Amino acid sequence: MSEGSIMPAYAFMLKDNLDTSTTKPKINAMITLGVPYEKGFGDIANNNLMEQAKGIAYNLSIDSIRVSPNKEVIALIAYIQRLGKDITNQPFK
């Protein structure tokens, strides 16, 4: 934290559930735009998401941080973990 920062607090991310109800249509739209997801990925994407989220929540629990895997903060952590990673040679799953 920086004194005088205008950055808002993000405490809501610990309370708000991640909305995954539109994952499949969003993936289908990206496929239409040329993103090379495997056929049928929209049907399993939320399962993959939750598997990753449970791993993140578990790792946090090791440090005595208790957060449900379906909270928005978990999605933010997953996003930050991917920044700067080369995914050009990894298949979209």
mmCIF file of the C-alpha atoms, coordinates in Angstrom:
data_MODEL
# 
_entry.id   MODEL 
# 
loop_
_atom_site.group_PDB 
_atom_site.id 
_atom_site.type_symbol 
_atom_site.label_atom_id 
_atom_site.label_alt_id 
_atom_site.label_comp_id 
_atom_site.label_asym_id 
_atom_site.label_entity_id 
_atom_site.label_seq_id 
_atom_site.pdbx_PDB_ins_code 
_atom_site.Cartn_x 
_atom_site.Cartn_y 
_atom_site.Cartn_z 
_atom_site.occupancy 
_atom_site.B_iso_or_equiv 
_atom_site.pdbx_formal_charge 
_atom_site.auth_seq_id 
_atom_site.auth_comp_id 
_atom_site.auth_asym_id 
_atom_site.auth_atom_id 
_atom_site.pdbx_PDB_model_num 
ATOM 1  C CA . MET A 1 1  ? 0.000   0.000   0.000   1.00 0.00 ? 1  MET A CA 1 
ATOM 2  C CA . SER A 1 2  ? 1.139   3.497   -0.751  1.00 0.00 ? 2  SER A CA 1 
ATOM 3  C CA . GLU A 1 3  ? 0.153   6.489   1.312   1.00 0.00 ? 3  GLU A CA 1 
ATOM 4  C CA . GLY A 1 4  ? -2.034  8.798   -0.753  1.00 0.00 ? 4  GLY A CA 1 
ATOM 5  C CA . SER A 1 5  ? -2.802  6.135   -3.346  1.00 0.00 ? 5  SER A CA 1 
ATOM 6  C CA . ILE A 1 6  ? -6.076  6.550   -5.199  1.00 0.00 ? 6  ILE A CA 1 
ATOM 7  C CA . MET A 1 7  ? -6.271  2.800   -5.763  1.00 0.00 ? 7  MET A CA 1 
ATOM 8  C CA . PRO A 1 8  ? -9.581  1.509   -4.440  1.00 0.00 ? 8  PRO A CA 1 
ATOM 9  C CA . ALA A 1 9  ? -9.871  -1.252  -1.886  1.00 0.00 ? 9  ALA A CA 1 
ATOM 10 C CA . TYR A 1 10 ? -10.657 -4.640  -3.368  1.00 0.00 ? 10 TYR A CA 1 
ATOM 11 C CA . ALA A 1 11 ? -12.119 -6.336  -0.296  1.00 0.00 ? 11 ALA A CA 1 
ATOM 12 C CA . PHE A 1 12 ? -15.216 -7.233  -2.328  1.00 0.00 ? 12 PHE A CA 1 
ATOM 13 C CA . MET A 1 13 ? -13.124 -9.738  -4.233  1.00 0.00 ? 13 MET A CA 1 
ATOM 14 C CA . LEU A 1 14 ? -12.891 -11.828 -1.063  1.00 0.00 ? 14 LEU A CA 1 
ATOM 15 C CA . LYS A 1 15 ? -16.687 -11.826 -0.714  1.00 0.00 ? 15 LYS A CA 1 
ATOM 16 C CA . ASP A 1 16 ? -18.069 -11.872 -4.269  1.00 0.00 ? 16 ASP A CA 1 
ATOM 17 C CA . ASN A 1 17 ? -18.471 -15.156 -6.101  1.00 0.00 ? 17 ASN A CA 1 
ATOM 18 C CA . LEU A 1 18 ? -16.979 -15.504 -9.555  1.00 0.00 ? 18 LEU A CA 1 
ATOM 19 C CA . ASP A 1 19 ? -19.727 -15.577 -12.200 1.00 0.00 ? 19 ASP A CA 1 
ATOM 20 C CA . THR A 1 20 ? -18.990 -18.477 -14.538 1.00 0.00 ? 20 THR A CA 1 
ATOM 21 C CA . SER A 1 21 ? -22.457 -18.610 -16.092 1.00 0.00 ? 21 SER A CA 1 
ATOM 22 C CA . THR A 1 22 ? -21.267 -17.088 -19.377 1.00 0.00 ? 22 THR A CA 1 
ATOM 23 C CA . THR A 1 23 ? -17.999 -18.996 -19.772 1.00 0.00 ? 23 THR A CA 1 
ATOM 24 C CA . LYS A 1 24 ? -19.237 -21.311 -22.533 1.00 0.00 ? 24 LYS A CA 1 
ATOM 25 C CA . PRO A 1 25 ? -20.737 -18.583 -24.761 1.00 0.00 ? 25 PRO A CA 1 
ATOM 26 C CA . LYS A 1 26 ? -17.629 -16.442 -24.307 1.00 0.00 ? 26 LYS A CA 1 
ATOM 27 C CA . ILE A 1 27 ? -15.379 -19.325 -25.347 1.00 0.00 ? 27 ILE A CA 1 
ATOM 28 C CA . ASN A 1 28 ? -17.616 -20.065 -28.334 1.00 0.00 ? 28 ASN A CA 1 
ATOM 29 C CA . ALA A 1 29 ? -17.385 -16.403 -29.358 1.00 0.00 ? 29 ALA A CA 1 
ATOM 30 C CA . MET A 1 30 ? -13.586 -16.547 -29.125 1.00 0.00 ? 30 MET A CA 1 
ATOM 31 C CA . ILE A 1 31 ? -13.568 -19.724 -31.237 1.00 0.00 ? 31 ILE A CA 1 
ATOM 32 C CA . THR A 1 32 ? -15.603 -17.836 -33.850 1.00 0.00 ? 32 THR A CA 1 
ATOM 33 C CA . LEU A 1 33 ? -12.918 -15.131 -33.781 1.00 0.00 ? 33 LEU A CA 1 
ATOM 34 C CA . GLY A 1 34 ? -10.185 -17.703 -34.387 1.00 0.00 ? 34 GLY A CA 1 
ATOM 35 C CA . VAL A 1 35 ? -8.888  -18.612 -30.928 1.00 0.00 ? 35 VAL A CA 1 
ATOM 36 C CA . PRO A 1 36 ? -7.737  -22.238 -31.340 1.00 0.00 ? 36 PRO A CA 1 
ATOM 37 C CA . TYR A 1 37 ? -9.497  -23.883 -28.405 1.00 0.00 ? 37 TYR A CA 1 
ATOM 38 C CA . GLU A 1 38 ? -10.029 -27.624 -28.656 1.00 0.00 ? 38 GLU A CA 1 
ATOM 39 C CA . LYS A 1 39 ? -13.460 -28.700 -29.849 1.00 0.00 ? 39 LYS A CA 1 
ATOM 40 C CA . GLY A 1 40 ? -15.879 -28.859 -26.918 1.00 0.00 ? 40 GLY A CA 1 
ATOM 41 C CA . PHE A 1 41 ? -13.667 -26.822 -24.593 1.00 0.00 ? 41 PHE A CA 1 
ATOM 42 C CA . GLY A 1 42 ? -16.598 -24.609 -23.638 1.00 0.00 ? 42 GLY A CA 1 
ATOM 43 C CA . ASP A 1 43 ? -18.232 -27.655 -22.069 1.00 0.00 ? 43 ASP A CA 1 
ATOM 44 C CA . ILE A 1 44 ? -15.293 -28.390 -19.762 1.00 0.00 ? 44 ILE A CA 1 
ATOM 45 C CA . ALA A 1 45 ? -13.812 -24.920 -19.184 1.00 0.00 ? 45 ALA A CA 1 
ATOM 46 C CA . ASN A 1 46 ? -15.548 -24.334 -15.858 1.00 0.00 ? 46 ASN A CA 1 
ATOM 47 C CA . ASN A 1 47 ? -14.332 -27.711 -14.584 1.00 0.00 ? 47 ASN A CA 1 
ATOM 48 C CA . ASN A 1 48 ? -10.756 -26.727 -15.481 1.00 0.00 ? 48 ASN A CA 1 
ATOM 49 C CA . LEU A 1 49 ? -11.277 -23.335 -13.884 1.00 0.00 ? 49 LEU A CA 1 
ATOM 50 C CA . MET A 1 50 ? -12.496 -24.867 -10.634 1.00 0.00 ? 50 MET A CA 1 
ATOM 51 C CA . GLU A 1 51 ? -9.635  -27.372 -10.550 1.00 0.00 ? 51 GLU A CA 1 
ATOM 52 C CA . GLN A 1 52 ? -7.123  -24.522 -10.830 1.00 0.00 ? 52 GLN A CA 1 
ATOM 53 C CA . ALA A 1 53 ? -9.072  -22.439 -8.288  1.00 0.00 ? 53 ALA A CA 1 
ATOM 54 C CA . LYS A 1 54 ? -9.040  -25.252 -5.740  1.00 0.00 ? 54 LYS A CA 1 
ATOM 55 C CA . GLY A 1 55 ? -5.266  -25.503 -6.118  1.00 0.00 ? 55 GLY A CA 1 
ATOM 56 C CA . ILE A 1 56 ? -4.838  -21.777 -5.533  1.00 0.00 ? 56 ILE A CA 1 
ATOM 57 C CA . ALA A 1 57 ? -7.156  -21.857 -2.498  1.00 0.00 ? 57 ALA A CA 1 
ATOM 58 C CA . TYR A 1 58 ? -5.236  -24.831 -1.111  1.00 0.00 ? 58 TYR A CA 1 
ATOM 59 C CA . ASN A 1 59 ? -1.889  -23.045 -1.532  1.00 0.00 ? 59 ASN A CA 1 
ATOM 60 C CA . LEU A 1 60 ? -3.296  -20.013 0.276   1.00 0.00 ? 60 LEU A CA 1 
ATOM 61 C CA . SER A 1 61 ? -4.528  -22.235 3.103   1.00 0.00 ? 61 SER A CA 1 
ATOM 62 C CA . ILE A 1 62 ? -0.962  -23.428 3.687   1.00 0.00 ? 62 ILE A CA 1 
ATOM 63 C CA . ASP A 1 63 ? -0.234  -19.832 4.723   1.00 0.00 ? 63 ASP A CA 1 
ATOM 64 C CA . SER A 1 64 ? -3.395  -19.743 6.881   1.00 0.00 ? 64 SER A CA 1 
ATOM 65 C CA . ILE A 1 65 ? -5.317  -17.695 4.307   1.00 0.00 ? 65 ILE A CA 1 
ATOM 66 C CA . ARG A 1 66 ? -8.793  -19.170 3.994   1.00 0.00 ? 66 ARG A CA 1 
ATOM 67 C CA . VAL A 1 67 ? -10.571 -18.250 0.762   1.00 0.00 ? 67 VAL A CA 1 
ATOM 68 C CA . SER A 1 68 ? -13.224 -20.255 -1.038  1.00 0.00 ? 68 SER A CA 1 
ATOM 69 C CA . PRO A 1 69 ? -12.144 -21.299 -4.553  1.00 0.00 ? 69 PRO A CA 1 
ATOM 70 C CA . ASN A 1 70 ? -15.198 -19.636 -6.119  1.00 0.00 ? 70 ASN A CA 1 
ATOM 71 C CA . LYS A 1 71 ? -14.288 -16.090 -5.035  1.00 0.00 ? 71 LYS A CA 1 
ATOM 72 C CA . GLU A 1 72 ? -13.234 -13.367 -7.480  1.00 0.00 ? 72 GLU A CA 1 
ATOM 73 C CA . VAL A 1 73 ? -9.858  -12.929 -5.766  1.00 0.00 ? 73 VAL A CA 1 
ATOM 74 C CA . ILE A 1 74 ? -8.926  -16.469 -6.804  1.00 0.00 ? 74 ILE A CA 1 
ATOM 75 C CA . ALA A 1 75 ? -9.537  -15.561 -10.462 1.00 0.00 ? 75 ALA A CA 1 
ATOM 76 C CA . LEU A 1 76 ? -7.343  -12.472 -10.042 1.00 0.00 ? 76 LEU A CA 1 
ATOM 77 C CA . ILE A 1 77 ? -4.552  -14.615 -8.579  1.00 0.00 ? 77 ILE A CA 1 
ATOM 78 C CA . ALA A 1 78 ? -4.874  -17.081 -11.478 1.00 0.00 ? 78 ALA A CA 1 
ATOM 79 C CA . TYR A 1 79 ? -4.620  -14.194 -13.951 1.00 0.00 ? 79 TYR A CA 1 
ATOM 80 C CA . ILE A 1 80 ? -1.566  -12.699 -12.245 1.00 0.00 ? 80 ILE A CA 1 
ATOM 81 C CA . GLN A 1 81 ? 0.150   -16.100 -12.195 1.00 0.00 ? 81 GLN A CA 1 
ATOM 82 C CA . ARG A 1 82 ? -0.127  -16.238 -16.008 1.00 0.00 ? 82 ARG A CA 1 
ATOM 83 C CA . LEU A 1 83 ? 1.316   -12.784 -16.689 1.00 0.00 ? 83 LEU A CA 1 
ATOM 84 C CA . GLY A 1 84 ? 4.603   -12.939 -18.525 1.00 0.00 ? 84 GLY A CA 1 
ATOM 85 C CA . LYS A 1 85 ? 4.375   -16.656 -19.229 1.00 0.00 ? 85 LYS A CA 1 
ATOM 86 C CA . ASP A 1 86 ? 4.986   -17.863 -22.759 1.00 0.00 ? 86 ASP A CA 1 
ATOM 87 C CA . ILE A 1 87 ? 1.965   -19.882 -23.776 1.00 0.00 ? 87 ILE A CA 1 
ATOM 88 C CA . THR A 1 88 ? 2.719   -20.081 -27.507 1.00 0.00 ? 88 THR A CA 1 
ATOM 89 C CA . ASN A 1 89 ? 3.798   -23.717 -27.313 1.00 0.00 ? 89 ASN A CA 1 
ATOM 90 C CA . GLN A 1 90 ? 1.102   -24.856 -24.912 1.00 0.00 ? 90 GLN A CA 1 
ATOM 91 C CA . PRO A 1 91 ? -2.184  -26.287 -26.176 1.00 0.00 ? 91 PRO A CA 1 
ATOM 92 C CA . PHE A 1 92 ? -5.425  -24.531 -25.281 1.00 0.00 ? 92 PHE A CA 1 
ATOM 93 C CA . LYS A 1 93 ? -7.385  -26.880 -23.037 1.00 0.00 ? 93 LYS A CA 1 
# 
